């Protein structure tokens, strides 16, 4: 941004903005912390729950890729790809496990409570989609 003689600010594309508009553009995005509880299932056995927090821009949804990025940081590269992921969500009078891919929005179980389950992939399986023909 370049300040002009008249006190107005110009962006790189030469669009003129008032000083107030320039202040709005420079303010950092507000963020919120999201708590995620996740379980890992290995060999058919559910392990004890794990807890982590993520920081998200305010008013943005939580995506599985956000969680996978945080897990990579916390538990090592490649860890999230060893599991098939699903989130717990309300359904009628109970809950179901909703299978997820990386670009899916993670639904809260209740309110802002996020619960995920990572099921260990069997050797020879991949996280990619399978096509079934009927």
TORVEXRO-322936 format. One record per residue: x, y, z of N, C-alpha, C, CB in turn; residue number from 1; residue in three letters. Coordinates in nm, 2 decimals, m for minus. Atoms other than C-alpha are relative to their C-alpha. Last residue first. Glycine has a CB too. Layout:
NUPA    nxx    nyy    nzz   caxx   cayy   cazz    cxx    cyy    czz   cbxx   cbyy   cbzz   i  aa
NUPA      X      Y      Z      X      Y      Z      X      Y      Z      X      Y      Z NUM Ala
...
END
This chain:
NUPA    nxx    nyy    nzz   caxx   cayy   cazz    cxx    cyy    czz   cbxx   cbyy   cbzz   i  aa
NUPA   0.11   0.08  m0.02  m2.39  m5.24  m0.96  m0.07  m0.05  m0.12  m0.11   0.07   0.09 134 Unk
NUPA   0.10   0.00   0.12  m2.05  m5.10  m1.00  m0.11  m0.10   0.04   0.07  m0.04  m0.13 133 Unk
NUPA   0.08   0.12   0.01  m1.84  m5.00  m0.70  m0.10   0.01  m0.11  m0.07  m0.03   0.14 132 Unk
NUPA   0.12  m0.01   0.09  m1.57  m4.74  m0.72  m0.07  m0.14   0.00   0.04   0.05  m0.14 131 Unk
NUPA   0.01   0.12   0.08  m1.32  m4.72  m0.43  m0.13   0.02  m0.08  m0.01  m0.13   0.09 130 Unk
NUPA   0.13   0.05   0.02  m1.22  m4.38  m0.30   0.00  m0.13  m0.08  m0.09   0.10  m0.06 129 Unk
NUPA   0.08  m0.05   0.12  m0.87  m4.32  m0.19  m0.13  m0.06  m0.01   0.08  m0.02  m0.13 128 Unk
NUPA   0.10  m0.10  m0.05  m0.74  m4.37   0.17  m0.08   0.05  m0.12   0.06   0.11   0.07 127 Unk
NUPA  m0.05  m0.14   0.01  m0.55  m4.68   0.05  m0.12   0.09   0.05   0.04   0.04  m0.14 126 Unk
NUPA   0.11  m0.09   0.02  m0.59  m5.05   0.15   0.06   0.14  m0.02  m0.10   0.00   0.11 125 Unk
NUPA   0.05   0.02   0.14  m0.30  m5.29   0.10  m0.12   0.09  m0.03  m0.04  m0.14  m0.02 124 Unk
NUPA  m0.10   0.00   0.10  m0.23  m5.32   0.47  m0.06  m0.03  m0.13   0.11  m0.10   0.04 123 Unk
NUPA  m0.06   0.13   0.01  m0.55  m5.25   0.67   0.11   0.01  m0.11  m0.10  m0.11  m0.04 122 Unk
NUPA   0.02   0.06   0.14  m0.63  m4.89   0.75   0.07  m0.13   0.00   0.04   0.10  m0.11 121 Unk
NUPA  m0.13   0.04   0.07  m0.65  m4.81   1.12  m0.03  m0.06  m0.13   0.08  m0.10   0.09 120 Unk
NUPA   0.00   0.14   0.01  m0.98  m4.64   1.22   0.12  m0.04  m0.08  m0.13  m0.06  m0.06 119 Unk
NUPA  m0.08   0.04   0.11  m0.95  m4.28   1.33   0.01  m0.15   0.00   0.14   0.06   0.02 118 Unk
NUPA  m0.06   0.13  m0.01  m1.24  m4.16   1.53   0.08  m0.03  m0.12  m0.11  m0.11   0.02 117 Unk
NUPA  m0.04   0.07   0.12  m1.34  m3.80   1.58   0.05  m0.14   0.03   0.11   0.07  m0.08 116 Unk
NUPA  m0.05   0.13  m0.04  m1.53  m3.60   1.84   0.03  m0.08  m0.13  m0.11  m0.08   0.09 115 Unk
NUPA  m0.04   0.08   0.11  m1.59  m3.23   1.81   0.06  m0.13   0.04   0.10   0.08  m0.09 114 Unk
NUPA  m0.09   0.11  m0.04  m1.79  m3.05   2.08   0.03  m0.09  m0.13  m0.08  m0.09   0.10 113 Unk
NUPA  m0.14  m0.02   0.05  m1.91  m2.71   1.96   0.09  m0.11   0.04   0.05   0.13   0.04 112 Unk
NUPA  m0.05  m0.14  m0.01  m2.29  m2.77   2.00   0.14   0.02  m0.07   0.02   0.03   0.15 111 Unk
NUPA   0.10  m0.08  m0.06  m2.32  m3.15   2.01   0.06   0.14   0.02  m0.05  m0.06   0.14 110 Unk
NUPA   0.09   0.10  m0.06  m2.13  m3.40   1.80  m0.12   0.07   0.07   0.07  m0.09   0.10 109 Unk
NUPA  m0.01   0.02  m0.15  m1.99  m3.12   1.59  m0.09  m0.10   0.05  m0.02   0.14   0.07 108 Unk
NUPA   0.12  m0.04  m0.07  m1.97  m3.18   1.21   0.02  m0.01   0.15  m0.13  m0.08  m0.04 107 Unk
NUPA   0.02   0.09  m0.11  m1.63  m3.19   1.04  m0.12   0.06   0.08   0.13  m0.01   0.09 106 Unk
NUPA   0.02  m0.08  m0.12  m1.65  m3.03   0.70  m0.03  m0.10   0.11  m0.12   0.10  m0.01 105 Unk
NUPA   0.13  m0.01  m0.07  m1.52  m3.25   0.43   0.00   0.08   0.12  m0.04  m0.15   0.03 104 Unk
NUPA   0.07  m0.12   0.03  m1.21  m3.18   0.21  m0.14   0.02   0.07  m0.01   0.02  m0.14 103 Unk
NUPA  m0.07  m0.12  m0.04  m0.99  m3.45   0.37  m0.07   0.14  m0.02   0.13   0.01  m0.08 102 Unk
NUPA  m0.12  m0.02   0.08  m1.25  m3.72   0.34   0.07   0.13   0.04  m0.03  m0.01  m0.16 101 Unk
NUPA  m0.05  m0.13   0.05  m1.49  m3.81   0.61   0.11  m0.02  m0.10   0.04   0.09   0.12 100 Unk
NUPA  m0.13   0.02   0.07  m1.71  m4.10   0.73   0.04   0.13  m0.07   0.00  m0.12  m0.10  99 Unk
NUPA   0.00  m0.05   0.14  m1.99  m3.99   0.96   0.14  m0.01  m0.06  m0.06   0.15   0.00  98 Unk
NUPA  m0.14  m0.04   0.04  m2.01  m4.20   1.28  m0.01   0.04  m0.15   0.10  m0.12   0.03  97 Unk
NUPA  m0.06   0.09   0.10  m2.37  m4.20   1.41   0.14   0.05  m0.03  m0.08   0.00  m0.13  96 Unk
NUPA  m0.11  m0.05   0.08  m2.55  m4.05   1.71   0.05  m0.10  m0.10   0.12   0.05   0.09  95 Unk
NUPA  m0.13   0.06  m0.04  m2.86  m4.09   1.91   0.11   0.07  m0.08   0.00  m0.15  m0.02  94 Unk
NUPA  m0.02   0.00  m0.15  m3.22  m3.97   1.92   0.13  m0.05   0.04  m0.11  m0.08   0.06  93 Unk
NUPA   0.12   0.03  m0.07  m3.24  m3.87   1.55   0.02   0.01   0.15  m0.05  m0.14  m0.04  92 Unk
NUPA   0.09   0.05   0.10  m2.88  m3.84   1.43  m0.12  m0.06   0.08   0.07  m0.12  m0.08  91 Unk
NUPA   0.13   0.04  m0.05  m2.62  m3.64   1.62  m0.08  m0.05  m0.12  m0.07   0.13   0.06  90 Unk
NUPA   0.10  m0.11   0.02  m2.27  m3.65   1.49  m0.13  m0.05   0.04   0.00   0.05  m0.15  89 Unk
NUPA   0.13   0.04  m0.07  m1.95  m3.84   1.57  m0.09   0.12  m0.02   0.03  m0.02   0.15  88 Unk
NUPA   0.04  m0.08  m0.11  m1.68  m3.78   1.31  m0.13  m0.04   0.06   0.00   0.15  m0.04  87 Unk
NUPA   0.14  m0.03   0.00  m1.50  m4.02   1.08  m0.03   0.08   0.13  m0.09  m0.14   0.01  86 Unk
NUPA   0.06  m0.09  m0.10  m1.15  m4.08   0.97  m0.15   0.02  m0.01   0.07   0.14  m0.01  85 Unk
NUPA   0.12  m0.04   0.06  m0.97  m4.37   0.80  m0.08   0.08   0.10  m0.09  m0.12  m0.06  84 Unk
NUPA   0.14   0.02  m0.06  m0.63  m4.40   0.95  m0.11   0.05  m0.10  m0.01   0.06   0.13  83 Unk
NUPA   0.00   0.14  m0.04  m0.26  m4.44   0.84  m0.14  m0.04   0.05   0.10  m0.03   0.11  82 Unk
NUPA   0.03   0.08   0.12  m0.29  m4.11   0.65   0.00  m0.15   0.03   0.10   0.03  m0.11  81 Unk
NUPA   0.14   0.00   0.03  m0.31  m3.92   0.98  m0.04  m0.09  m0.12  m0.04   0.14  m0.03  80 Unk
NUPA   0.09   0.06  m0.10   0.03  m4.04   1.09  m0.14   0.00  m0.04   0.02   0.06   0.14  79 Unk
NUPA   0.06   0.12   0.05   0.22  m3.95   0.77  m0.10  m0.07   0.10   0.11  m0.10  m0.03  78 Unk
NUPA   0.04   0.01   0.14   0.44  m3.69   0.92  m0.05  m0.13  m0.03   0.12   0.04  m0.09  77 Unk
NUPA  m0.09   0.04   0.10   0.45  m3.69   1.30  m0.06  m0.01  m0.14   0.07  m0.13   0.04  76 Unk
NUPA  m0.03   0.14   0.00   0.23  m3.69   1.60   0.09  m0.05  m0.11  m0.12  m0.07   0.00  75 Unk
NUPA  m0.01   0.06  m0.13   0.18  m3.32   1.69   0.06  m0.14   0.00  m0.14   0.00   0.06  74 Unk
NUPA  m0.09  m0.08  m0.08   0.25  m3.14   1.36   0.02  m0.07   0.14  m0.06   0.14   0.02  73 Unk
NUPA  m0.14   0.02   0.06   0.10  m3.42   1.15   0.10   0.08   0.09   0.00   0.05  m0.14  72 Unk
NUPA  m0.05   0.13  m0.04  m0.20  m3.42   1.39   0.14  m0.03  m0.06  m0.10  m0.11  m0.05  71 Unk
NUPA  m0.03   0.00  m0.15  m0.25  m3.05   1.34   0.06  m0.13   0.05  m0.12   0.05   0.08  70 Unk
NUPA  m0.12  m0.09  m0.01  m0.24  m3.08   0.96   0.05   0.01   0.14  m0.03   0.14  m0.06  69 Unk
NUPA  m0.11   0.09   0.05  m0.49  m3.38   0.98   0.14   0.08   0.00  m0.02  m0.05  m0.14  68 Unk
NUPA  m0.04   0.10  m0.11  m0.72  m3.17   1.19   0.12  m0.08  m0.04  m0.12  m0.09   0.03  67 Unk
NUPA  m0.05  m0.08  m0.11  m0.72  m2.88   0.94   0.04  m0.09   0.12  m0.11   0.10   0.06  66 Unk
NUPA  m0.14  m0.03   0.04  m0.76  m3.13   0.65   0.06   0.08   0.11   0.00   0.07  m0.13  65 Unk
NUPA  m0.09   0.11  m0.04  m1.07  m3.27   0.83   0.14   0.03  m0.03  m0.04  m0.13  m0.07  64 Unk
NUPA  m0.02   0.10   0.11  m1.23  m2.93   0.79   0.09  m0.11   0.05   0.05   0.06  m0.13  63 Unk
NUPA  m0.11   0.09  m0.02  m1.36  m2.70   1.07   0.00  m0.11  m0.10   0.00  m0.06   0.15  62 Unk
NUPA   0.03   0.13  m0.04  m1.59  m2.42   0.96   0.13  m0.08   0.02  m0.09  m0.07  m0.10  61 Unk
NUPA  m0.04   0.10   0.11  m1.49  m2.06   0.95  m0.03  m0.14   0.06   0.15   0.02  m0.04  60 Unk
NUPA   0.10   0.03   0.10  m1.67  m1.80   1.16   0.04  m0.09  m0.12  m0.05   0.14  m0.05  59 Unk
NUPA   0.14  m0.01  m0.05  m1.36  m1.69   1.35  m0.10  m0.01  m0.11  m0.02   0.14   0.07  58 Unk
NUPA   0.06  m0.13   0.02  m1.04  m1.81   1.19  m0.14   0.00   0.05   0.02   0.05  m0.15  57 Unk
NUPA   0.06  m0.02   0.13  m0.93  m2.14   1.34  m0.05   0.15  m0.01  m0.13  m0.09  m0.01  56 Unk
NUPA   0.04  m0.14   0.01  m0.69  m2.23   1.62  m0.05   0.02  m0.14   0.12   0.09   0.03  55 Unk
NUPA  m0.04  m0.06   0.13  m0.68  m2.60   1.69  m0.04   0.14   0.01  m0.06  m0.08  m0.12  54 Unk
NUPA   0.06  m0.12   0.03  m0.68  m2.78   2.03   0.05   0.05  m0.13   0.02   0.11   0.11  53 Unk
NUPA  m0.09  m0.10   0.06  m0.60  m3.14   2.10  m0.08   0.13  m0.02   0.06  m0.05  m0.13  52 Unk
NUPA   0.05  m0.13   0.01  m0.73  m3.43   2.31   0.10   0.10  m0.07  m0.04   0.05   0.14  51 Unk
NUPA  m0.10  m0.10   0.01  m0.68  m3.80   2.29  m0.07   0.13  m0.01   0.10  m0.03  m0.12  50 Unk
NUPA   0.02  m0.12   0.08  m0.93  m4.07   2.40   0.13   0.09   0.00  m0.12   0.08   0.05  49 Unk
NUPA   0.05  m0.11  m0.09  m0.81  m4.41   2.52  m0.01   0.12  m0.09   0.09   0.02   0.12  48 Unk
NUPA  m0.10  m0.05  m0.10  m0.76  m4.67   2.24  m0.07   0.11   0.09   0.12   0.05  m0.07  47 Unk
NUPA   0.01  m0.15  m0.01  m1.05  m4.85   2.06   0.10   0.04   0.11  m0.14   0.05   0.03  46 Unk
NUPA   0.01  m0.05  m0.13  m0.96  m5.21   1.97   0.01   0.15   0.01   0.12  m0.06   0.09  45 Unk
NUPA   0.13   0.01  m0.05  m1.03  m5.35   1.63  m0.02   0.04   0.14  m0.04  m0.15  m0.01  44 Unk
NUPA   0.02   0.15  m0.02  m0.66  m5.40   1.55  m0.14  m0.02   0.06   0.10  m0.06   0.09  43 Unk
NUPA  m0.10   0.09   0.06  m0.61  m5.03   1.60  m0.03  m0.14   0.04   0.14   0.04   0.06  42 Unk
NUPA   0.04   0.14   0.00  m0.89  m4.78   1.66   0.11  m0.08  m0.07  m0.14  m0.02  m0.06  41 Unk
NUPA  m0.07   0.08   0.11  m0.77  m4.43   1.74  m0.04  m0.14   0.03   0.15   0.02   0.01  40 Unk
NUPA  m0.03   0.13  m0.03  m1.00  m4.19   1.93   0.07  m0.07  m0.11  m0.13  m0.08   0.05  39 Unk
NUPA  m0.01   0.10   0.10  m1.02  m3.82   1.90   0.04  m0.13   0.05   0.09   0.04  m0.12  38 Unk
NUPA  m0.04   0.13  m0.06  m1.13  m3.53   2.11   0.00  m0.10  m0.11  m0.11  m0.04   0.12  37 Unk
NUPA   0.04   0.12   0.08  m1.12  m3.19   1.94   0.05  m0.12   0.09   0.08  m0.01  m0.14  36 Unk
NUPA  m0.04   0.12  m0.07  m1.13  m2.85   2.11  m0.05  m0.13  m0.07  m0.04  m0.01   0.15  35 Unk
NUPA   0.10   0.11   0.01  m1.16  m2.55   1.89   0.06  m0.12   0.07  m0.03  m0.03  m0.15  34 Unk
NUPA  m0.06   0.13  m0.03  m0.98  m2.22   1.97  m0.11  m0.11   0.00   0.07  m0.01   0.14  33 Unk
NUPA   0.06   0.07  m0.12  m1.11  m1.91   1.81   0.07  m0.13   0.01  m0.15  m0.02  m0.02  32 Unk
NUPA   0.00   0.15   0.00  m0.95  m1.66   1.57  m0.07  m0.05   0.13   0.15  m0.05   0.00  31 Unk
NUPA   0.02   0.05  m0.13  m1.00  m1.29   1.48   0.00  m0.15  m0.01  m0.13   0.05   0.07  30 Unk
NUPA   0.12   0.08  m0.02  m0.84  m1.19   1.16  m0.01  m0.05   0.14  m0.01  m0.12  m0.10  29 Unk
NUPA  m0.01   0.15   0.01  m0.57  m0.93   1.19  m0.14  m0.07   0.02   0.10  m0.05   0.10  28 Unk
NUPA   0.04   0.07  m0.12  m0.66  m0.56   1.12   0.01  m0.15  m0.01  m0.14   0.04   0.05  27 Unk
NUPA  m0.12   0.04  m0.07  m0.47  m0.42   0.82  m0.03  m0.08   0.13   0.08   0.12   0.03  26 Unk
NUPA  m0.07   0.11   0.07  m0.77  m0.42   0.59   0.12  m0.05   0.07   0.05   0.06  m0.14  25 Unk
NUPA   0.08   0.12   0.00  m0.98  m0.23   0.84   0.07  m0.11  m0.07  m0.14   0.02  m0.07  24 Unk
NUPA  m0.02   0.06  m0.14  m0.71   0.03   0.89  m0.08  m0.13   0.01  m0.06   0.10   0.10  23 Unk
NUPA  m0.14   0.06  m0.01  m0.69   0.09   0.51   0.02  m0.06   0.14   0.11   0.11  m0.02  22 Unk
NUPA   0.00   0.13   0.07  m1.07   0.14   0.49   0.14  m0.07   0.02  m0.04   0.02  m0.14  21 Unk
NUPA   0.08   0.09  m0.08  m1.04   0.41   0.76  m0.01  m0.14  m0.06  m0.14   0.06   0.03  20 Unk
NUPA  m0.08   0.05  m0.12  m0.76   0.59   0.58  m0.07  m0.10   0.08   0.05   0.11   0.08  19 Unk
NUPA  m0.01  m0.11  m0.11  m0.98   0.61   0.27   0.09  m0.06   0.11  m0.14   0.04   0.05  18 Unk
NUPA   0.08   0.03  m0.12  m0.91   0.37  m0.02   0.02   0.11   0.10   0.05  m0.14   0.06  17 Unk
NUPA  m0.02  m0.10  m0.11  m0.80   0.44  m0.38  m0.09  m0.05   0.12  m0.04   0.14  m0.05  16 Unk
NUPA   0.13  m0.03  m0.05  m0.76   0.13  m0.61   0.02   0.10   0.12  m0.08  m0.13   0.04  15 Unk
NUPA   0.04  m0.14   0.02  m0.42   0.15  m0.78  m0.14   0.04   0.04   0.02   0.04  m0.14  14 Unk
NUPA   0.08  m0.01   0.12  m0.39  m0.23  m0.81  m0.05   0.14  m0.02  m0.11  m0.10   0.01  13 Unk
NUPA  m0.08   0.03   0.12  m0.10  m0.23  m0.56  m0.08   0.01  m0.13   0.06  m0.14   0.01  12 Unk
NUPA  m0.05   0.13   0.00  m0.32  m0.06  m0.30   0.08  m0.02  m0.13  m0.12  m0.11   0.00  11 Unk
NUPA   0.02   0.08   0.12  m0.35   0.31  m0.27   0.06  m0.14   0.01   0.07   0.08  m0.12  10 Unk
NUPA  m0.09   0.11   0.02  m0.40   0.49   0.06  m0.03  m0.07  m0.14   0.00  m0.10   0.11   9 Unk
NUPA   0.06   0.13   0.04  m0.56   0.83   0.10   0.11  m0.10  m0.03  m0.09   0.02  m0.13   8 Unk
NUPA   0.03   0.08  m0.12  m0.40   1.11   0.30  m0.07  m0.13  m0.04  m0.08   0.07   0.09   7 Unk
NUPA   0.13  m0.04  m0.06  m0.43   1.36   0.01  m0.04  m0.09   0.12  m0.11  m0.02  m0.11   6 Unk
NUPA  m0.01  m0.13  m0.06  m0.06   1.33  m0.07  m0.13   0.04   0.07   0.04   0.10  m0.11   5 Unk
NUPA   0.00  m0.12   0.09  m0.09   0.96  m0.13   0.01   0.13   0.07  m0.12  m0.01  m0.09   4 Unk
NUPA   0.08  m0.12  m0.05   0.01   0.67   0.10   0.02   0.11  m0.10   0.05   0.04   0.14   3 Unk
NUPA  m0.08  m0.12   0.02   0.12   0.35  m0.09  m0.09   0.11   0.05   0.05   0.02  m0.14   2 Unk
NUPA   0.08  m0.12   0.00   0.00   0.00   0.00   0.09   0.12   0.00  m0.10   0.00   0.12   1 Unk
END
